[in-house]
Amino acid sequence: MTLPPAPVPPTERLYWTRPEDRTFTARVMAVREGRVALDGTLFYPEGGGQPCDAGTLAWEGGTASVTDVQKDGQVIWHAVTGDGPPVGAQVTGTLDWARRYRHSQRHTGEHLLAQAFHRVSPAFAVRAVSMRGPECTLDLAGQPGASHVAAAQATLMEALRDGLTLETTMVPAAGLGAFPLRRPPQVDGTVRVVLYRDAAGEVWEASACGGTHLQAGAQVAPVVVLKTERLKGDLTRVTFMAGEEATLRLSGVYADAQALARTFSVGVERLPERVTDQAAQVQALTADVAALQRRVAALHLERAGWTPLPDATDVHGTLLQVEDDVLPALLDLASREAGRVTVAVSPNGRAGVASGSGAHPAGPLLKAFLTAGGGRGGGRPELAQGQTERPEDFMHAVRTWLHPVS
């Protein structure tokens, strides 16, 4: 009889009690399928929208990378590469501190930005968060607009400038009423409350949270809202970046803006104006080109040779060879000509049929010609378009249809 595995003692969460430490020692309590449980750990497990920590474990005779950290009840399991340490071994854990610091900047930024929106309007309640990548998100109720975003960012900048300091405390459920929590806790029993106090000692932000955070609010700066988008259920997703990741993104965007501005021979501050002017010019030129294409298409139709169709002498058809950029305009014009069926093909195999005859719908005709020439296509009864693999075979099929051998 196979006995169930022995219960594993709870893991001490050193990332709560020693959040600034980068290394620690611990004892291996259990090993299961490439995962290691320790009696204590600095490695934060994935949870609360925050990714897990990474780093290494070293012991006498070996070293392994920690690639994933997950919490199962009160036990934290570390996925390691290769042959991990044996049960009972003493290990030294080393965090990938740059990764931890980025994650803490994201998480702290999420708390403080959410509080800033709450201060702009309590209606902007947080419904969901994600900090899995450099671009983090807050899903807010209340539909905040651009003015609210600007107000929230200004509120947060002022708070960071004046100074915010982290404080954490374990609070029994009965004592939570003493704290101005933005959201009700999602766990029962004793809850870890994360506070940020201002320079006067007043609570500026309070949340029930098990994640990692920075000691000083200023360490999260800058916090930058990149965009907002409406979601189902009257929610608004606010995408933001914080700290080093925000600095790198903004520096990169500014460098790109400088390079683009140089192509216009202007400074960055005039770039929006020049891009707007350029877009207007492109729009005008595009309209001019479209008008010329329609004129060329009209000339093709005026000069076309029209053949009475064998099955309907009051309906005429033609085959035209035109360039790719003229073909759409030609088919559009031709579809408005009653009693005519126009087949057009370009040297690159772009093809289409325009029909002004209800007895000759464009779709089935195009399909028949593509059967001979290969390719795919479709459309409406008055206009169908596609791509032929063999233009010569396509045109031969059209000519045979226009001039059947008796």
N, C-alpha and C positions, 0 to 999 in steps of 0.2 A: 504494500500500500504506500502510495506517495503522500508524504506529509505536506501540508501547505507551508509556504515560506514563513519563517518566524517574523513577527511584527517588527517594524523598524521604528526606533525612537524618533520623536519629533526633531526637526532640524532647527538649531538656533539661528535666528535671522540676524547675522552680524551686519548685513547691509542696513539694518535699522539702527543698531546701537553704535556702529562704527562706520558711518557713511563716508568719511573722508579717507579711510584706509584703502590701500591698494593691494596689500598682501595679507595673508592670514595662514595660520596652521590649524589643522583639524585632523580628526580620526575617521577612517573609513568604517562606516557602520553596516553597509550592505552593498552588494554588487549584483545587478540583474541585467542581463542582455545588453552589455555595453553602457550601462548607466550606473552611476555611483552615488550613494547617499552618504553624507558626512554628518558629524555631530553638530557642525556649525558651518556657515558659509557666508561669504561676501557676495557671491554670485546671485544677482536678482533673477528670479524666474519670470518667464513671460506672463503678463497679466495686466489688466486694467488699461489695455490699449498700448502698453509699453513693451517693446521687444526685450528679450532676455540679454543678460550679460554674456561675455565670452572671455576666454583667457586660457590659462594653463594650470595643470596640476602636476607637481613634481614630488617624487618620493625616492627613497633609496633604491636605485636600480632602474628608474624609469621616469619618463615625462609624457604627458598626453595633453592634447588640446581639448578644451571644453567648447563644444560646438552648439549645444542646446541645453537649456535649463528649464525644467518644468516642475510645478508644484502638484503633489498628489496628497490631498488632505493636509497634514502637518509635516510631510516629508518632502524635501526638495531633492530632485534627481538631476544629476549632471551627466549629459551624454558626452562620452570621451572617444577620441580616436585611438585605434589600435588596442593593445592590451592595457587595460587600466590597472590601477593599484588594487592589491588584494584587500580583503576584509581585515581590519585591524591595523593597516598601515597608517603611518602618520604622513600627511601630505602638506605641501606648501602651495597654496593657491595664489595666483597672480592675475589680477584683472587686466583686461584690455581697457586701460583707463580712458583713452581717447573715446572709445565707444561708449563707456559708461557716462562720461561727461556730456557727450552729445545727447544721450538719452535723457539725462537729468535736465539739460537745458530745454529739451522739448517738453518734458513733463511739467517743469516749473513754469515754462511759458504758457502751457495749456491752462494751468491753475490761474495764473495772474491775468491772462487775457479774458478767460471766462468771467472772472470777478469784475474786470473792467466793464464788460458788456452788462453784467448784472447791475453795476452802479449806474450805467446809462439808463437802463430800464430793467426792472425785475422780470418783465415779460420775456426777456431774452434768456430763457432757462436752457441749460445744456441737456440735450437728449442723448447724445452719443459723442464719443471722441475716438480719434485714432492718431497714434504717434509712431506708426510702423516704418515711416520713411522720413526724409528731411522735410517734405511737405506734410504738415500735420493738419488735422481737421477738427473743427467743432461743429456739431449739428445743433443749431439753436432754434427754439420756438420763437414766436413773436415777429418773424419776418423783419429783421434789421436791414436798413438801407444804407446807402453810401454815407449819409450824414452820421448815422449811428456808428458805423465802422470808424470814421474819423474821430468821433467823440471818444470811443473806447480806446483807440490808440493814444490819443492825447491824455486820457485819464491814466493809462498805464505808464506812459513816459513820465508823467509828473510824479507818480508813486515811486518809480525806480530812481528818479532823480533825488527825491527826498530820503530814500533809503527804506528797504524792507528786509527783515531778518527772520530766518526760519526758526520755528519751534515745533517740536512734535511731542505728543503725549498720548498715553493709552487711557481711554475713557470708557467706563462701563455704560451700558445702554441708558441707564437711568440718569446719567449725568450729561448726556449729549445736549440737553436743552440749554445748557449754559453757553453753548457756542453757536455763533451765527452761521450754521452750515448752509451752503448754497444748495446742496442736494442731500436728500435723506441717504443714510448709509445703506449699502447693498449687502451687508453681512450682519449677523446677529451677535449678541454678546458684547464683549469688550472690543472697542473700535480704536484704531490708530487715527488720531486727528492731526492733520498737518495745518499749521498756522503760519501766516506771515504777518508780523507786527510792524507797524510804522515806527518812526523815530520817537514818537511820544509813548510807545508801548501799547497803542490801541491795535486791536485785531483788524487787519485790512482784508485778509482772506482766510477762510476756514473751510476745510474739506476733509471728509473721511477718506483716507487713501493709504494704500500700502506700497506705493511706488518710491522711487528715489528722486530727491530734490536737492537744490543747491542752497547753501547756507545763506547767501546774500542774494536778494532779488536782482541786484544790478548785474550779477553774473549771467543772467539770461538775456541781457540786451545784445543786439536789438531784437525786438519782437515785431515782425512785419506781416500785415495781412496782404496776401497776394491776390485773392479774388473771393467772390461770393457767388453762390449758385442756388437756385431754388430747387427743393426736393419735394417729393410727394409728402402729403400729410402736413402741409403748411410749415415745413422746416426749411431753414437756410443753412447751407454748408459754408462755413468760413474756413478757407485754407490759409495757413500761416506758416512762417518759419521763425526759428528763434536761435539766438546765440551765434556760435561760430558758423553754423550752416547758413544762417541768414546773411552773415557778413560775406562769406564766400560767394553766395548767389548774387548779392547786390554788387559786389566788386566785379564779378564776371559780367553782369548785365551792363554795368557802367562802362567797362572796357569795350564791350561790343557796341554800345551806344557811341563811344568816342570814335571807334573805327568807322562806323556808319556815318557819323557827322563829318568826318574828314572827307568822305567821298562827295559830300555836298558842299564842302568848303565852308562849313559853319561850325559854331560851337555847339556843345551838347544841348545847351539851353534853347537853341533855335531848331533843334532837330524835329520836334513835333510839327512845327510850322512848315518846314521844308518837306517833310513826308506827306503832310496834308496837301500841299501844293502839287507834289509829284503825283499823288493819287488822283487828284482832280485832272491833271494832264493826261494820265493814263486812261481815265474814264472817258475823257473827250476823244482821245485817239481811238479807243476801242469802239466808240460809237461811230467814228468816221470810217473805220475799217469795216464795221458791220454794214454800213450804208453802201460802201463800195462793193462788198461781197454780194449784197442784194442786187446791185446794179449789174454786176457781172452775171449773176444767176439769171436775171431778167433777159439779158442779151442772149444767153444760151438758149432760153426758151423761145425767144423771138426768132432765132435762126435755125431752130430744130426742124428736122424733116419729120413730118407726121404721117403715119401709116394707118389706114383704116384697119381695125382689128377684124380678123376673119369671122369671129362669132358675133360681131356687132358693128356694122358698117358706120353707125352714127357715133362710134367711139374711136378715137385715134390714139396711137401709142408711139413712143419714141425711146431710143436708147442714147444716153449722153455720157461722155467721158469728161469728168471735171476734176479739179484739184480738191483735196481733202477739206480745205477751209471754205470752199464755196458750196460743197455738197449740201450741208444742212439748210442754207438759205434757199438753194435751188429747190429742194424737196418741199420746203415750207410754202414757197410761191406756187409750185406746181400742184400742191394738194388743193389749192383754191380754184383751179381751172376745171370747170365742168366739162364732161365729155372727153377728158384726156387722161391717159395713163403714162406717167413718166418714170422710166427706170434710169438710175444714175449710178455710176461706179467710178472710183478714183484709182490711180495707178497703184496705190497701196492696198487696194482691196476693200476699202470702205464702200458700202453699197446701200441702196435704198429704193423704195418704190413709193410714188405718190399717185393717188387715184382720185379722179373726180367722177368716177362711175361706180354706182352702187352694185352693179353686176360684176365688177372686177375689184374686189377688196384687196388692199395692198398686202396684208399679211400672208394669205395663201400664195399669192404670186411670188413674193420674196422667198418664201419657204421652198417653192418649186425650183426657183433659180439657184438657191443655195444648195439644193440637193445635187445639182449638177456641178456647182463650183466649190462645194465644201464650205463649211463655216456655220455661223449661228446668227440669229436675228429674230425680230418680231416687232409688233407695234399695233397701231389702230387701223381700222378699215381704210382710212384716208391717207395714212402715212406709216411706213414700216422701214426700219433701218437695221443694218447688220454688218458683218464682216465676212468677206469671202476669202477662202484660202487660195483659190485659183481664179483670178479675174478673167482670164481668157475663156475658161470653160463657162464661167458665169455669163459672160457676154454672148457666147455661142448659144447658150440656152435661151437668152432673151431674143436674139435674132431669129432663132428657129420658131419661137412663139409668135413673133411679129410677121414672119414670112414662112409659114409652114410649106413644106414640100407637098404638092398635090399628088 
